[in-house]
Amino acid sequence: MKILNIPQVFSTKVRWPLIGGIGLACLAALANFGLLFLSGWLLAGAAVAGLGGVAAQRAFNMVLPATGVRFFATLRIVARYAERLITHDAALRIISQIRAKFYAHIAPLAPAALNTQRSGDLLSRFVADTDRVGQYYTDTIVPYIRALVCGCVFIAIFALFSKAVAFSVGLSFIVCGLFVPYVTGVVSDKILLRATMLQNKLQADLTDTINCLGEYLSLGAAQRQQEHLAHSQTQITTLQCYLAATQSAAKAITGLCATATSLVVLYYATQGLLTHTLSLPQVPMLVLGCLAAFDVLAPLPAARQSLGAARLAMKRLESACTTPICSAPHTATNTPNAPYTLKLHDISFKYQEEKEWVFNHATLSIQSGERVALVGPSGSGKSSLINLLFGFYPYQNGQASFGGADLHTMRAETLAGYIAVAGQDFHLFSGTVRDNLLLANAQATEQEIWNALETVQLADFIKEIPHGLDTFVGNEGLCLSGGQAKRLSIAQALLRKTPWLILDEPTEGLDAQTEQALLENLMRARPDATFVCLTHRPAVLPFMTRVLQIKDGMFSPLQEEQA
């Protein structure tokens, strides 16, 4: 999968800004060249006229070249400003396209194919790598095309005055435009690879450290982790210094070549003056023009490094996008029909990395409106049913349907409109109570929000705190207790107003009184809904119409003596 296909990008809506940016960059470089080129002739011509007496001074027309100097100076400013605006706008548009494309490819991979990815590393790919690839246009394409186009124009202009001067400048352009960037790339690519790997690892480590800071502190490992992060940053800084030194050396070599070429141009221009093929004002004109011409070569070493960084970023993005999809393939986008009955027949399912079957030729039928409890020890497959139902992981054998439609033909987004899940590993976003509840149902009214909070026994608590619904819950709900956060996730499920509710350990972390009140309120609030409770707590079972146990990969009725 190609994240950035240059011909394809130039065929999109960004095409004209891209081409316009390159054109303006070339125009600004040509204006800069014309400014120094004409200034050299003007100053030398004015000096010669001044030494030539009154007649020469009157014959010298300063207005026309001075106007040309002002024109080129103004053109350079305007062209550079417009070029910055257009190229950066185009780059940002490209970055937005890349990020949208990258997200579209990795979204179907979640969660099965991404469970081995570190969250910080994935975030680094989404932000830093897409940024590097998007800047490939401004940092690499524009400098190289500008150098090529303007270099040809400069050499052609020099050839009008002296073939030897044009040959000298052309030879220096080949050395500084091809050889120096090539050597820079050879030297810096390995350093850049090492620096990029360390930088990505550091970002992933920092994300893990922040998320698990409490564990590091409680285990007494915070200082050790801090030293590890500091050591990694030192390594990255050292490598970045090497890259900067390489780039500085390349710029210095380019500067030396510019100086040496200017001396050669001065020599040939002097010879032309002696042979009367060049006038005296043309000598400084050619020398200053030579110095101005090298301005388009100065960014090329940095452009070569940016090319290497973009290549590495593209490889990382493409490697993430080419990860095999573990979820079941969706051959169509069917929707279930009432009554919403779940049927699993002869289902065999296991996670790819595990050898043991989670479900082994299991059969299950849950009718619409039923209240079913699924019990079993940890690891028996209670939560795996959710993964199977939403197609997060494919089942290997058997048939599964919901509302008469095959699960293989329904997307998770479609199924989410009929089944709300309050999982055991729920996630509360960093925001207010209101924000998290509206995330489940953006059209929920104030009264509906309070009704949901009343059902989950949180209304009194929310009313007592100073900011009420606008209370900040913290990252992953850290400002709430475990039981409060769990009940808030159940309130989210209630606000979805789906015909099915799957509650994974809904009363975990609650005292007996709150547990009893919560279950009574849930059944009263949604009397017609289908409830599937995945639990190991006995207090839930009396509220269910049927209790099934998961044992040896099979669903079977729980005997009364076992309950």
Sequence and secondary structure as in RCSB ss.txt:
>XXXX:A:sequence
MKILNIPQVFSTKVRWPLIGGIGLACLAALANFGLLFLSGWLLAGAAVAGLGGVAAQRAFNMVLPATGVRFFATL
RIVARYAERLITHDAALRIISQIRAKFYAHIAPLAPAALNTQRSGDLLSRFVADTDRVGQYYTDTIVPYIRALVC
GCVFIAIFALFSKAVAFSVGLSFIVCGLFVPYVTGVVSDKILLRATMLQNKLQADLTDTINCLGEYLSLGAAQRQ
QEHLAHSQTQITTLQCYLAATQSAAKAITGLCATATSLVVLYYATQGLLTHTLSLPQVPMLVLGCLAAFDVLAPL
PAARQSLGAARLAMKRLESACTTPICSAPHTATNTPNAPYTLKLHDISFKYQEEKEWVFNHATLSIQSGERVALV
GPSGSGKSSLINLLFGFYPYQNGQASFGGADLHTMRAETLAGYIAVAGQDFHLFSGTVRDNLLLANAQATEQEIW
NALETVQLADFIKEIPHGLDTFVGNEGLCLSGGQAKRLSIAQALLRKTPWLILDEPTEGLDAQTEQALLENLMRA
RPDATFVCLTHRPAVLPFMTRVLQIKDGMFSPLQEEQA
>XXXX:A:secstr
  S  HHHHTTSTTHHHHHHHHHHHHHHHHHHHHHHHHHHHHHHHHHHHHHT HHHHHH   HHHHHHHHHHHHH
HHHHHHHHHHHHHHHHHHHHHHHHHHHHHHHGGGTTGGGTTS HHHHHHIIIIIHHHHHTHIIIIIHHHHHHHHH
HHHHHHHHHHH HHHHHHHHHHHHIIIIIHHHHHHHHHHHHHHHHHHHHHHHHHHHHHHHHTHHHHHHTT HHHH
HHHHHHHHHHHHHHHHHHHHHHHHHHHHHHHHHHHHHHHHHHHHHHHHHTTSS TTHHHHHHHHHHHHGGGTTTH
HHHHHHHHHHHHHHHHHHHHHTS   S   S      SS  EEEEEEEE  TT  S SEEEEEEEE TT EEEEE
  TTSSTTHHHHHHTTSS  SEEEEEETTEEGGGS HHHHTTTEEEE TT    SSBHHHHHHHH TT  HHHHH
HHHHHTT HHHHHHSTTGGG B  GGGTTS HHHHHHHHHHHHHHT  SEEEEESTTTT  HHHHHHHHHHHHHH
 TTSEEEEE   GGGGGG SEEEEEETTEEEE  TTT 
